[in-house]
Amino acid sequence: MTNHLDNAIALLQSATQSLTELATAPVADIDRLSLDAASAPPQRQSLRETVASTVEQLHRALAELSAAIDPPSLDKIPPELLTKAERLGIPLNDIEVRVSITTHHLSQFVGILNEIEQRFEEIRRVREYLLVRLPDIPIEQLGARLPVYTAADFEWTEPRLSPTELAAIKSKYQIDRLLERPTRQTDLFKQIAAADIAWEQARIAPPSEHLHDPDDLDNLPY
């Protein structure tokens, strides 16, 4: 924490010194630096470089202050992503880069790496491109959207019953008796066939008073 604070103080002091020199410069010099680039390009370029350097120092000072509060560790970043970042020329030791990566969602880091890889030939300064574009990368869900099951998820983890416990359960619930097939079974199809034959015979045969006698219902063939 102390190192980050010391670095932030040094950067802020340097930026303050640069701004003080610009503010205390003679008015004529400021006017000369503000002329059109065609008339005084070296002076105007010097002004731009001073301002750009001051802005860069302020950004780095803010990153150092953020790192003093929450150290930007890359331990939770998958190694393959860090390897890809190094291959693309991203300085992972840079304090601004580390703070930016660790303060954004992992999916954003994945997105910016893919974008830099696709447009690598067009990007002149990879570091600056990452710092500017990373906050604009949309956050997406990582990994499978549905849970992935493997054979290990369906393995039976409960301890098996001992033979004594299994015999006690079978005896208590009479499982063996439930598993026995009945010795006498009624063939449903034969019963239906016999009923069809009886109905056909009753339809062909002449009317008989015995058929209307409730006492004779038991004598039917079915």
Buried (B, 14 or more C-beta within 10 A) or exposed (E): EEEBEEBBEBBBEBBEEBBEEBEEEEEEEEEBBEEEEEEBEEBBEEBEEBEEEBEBBBBBBBBBBBBBEEEBEBEEBEEEBBEBBEEBEBBEEBBBBBBBBBBBBBBBBBBBBEBBEEEEEEBEEBBEBBBEBBEEBEEEEEEEEEEEEEEEEEEEEEEEEEEEEEEEEBEEEEEEEEEEEEEEEEEEEEEEEBEEEEEEEEEEEEEEEEEEEEEEEEEEEE
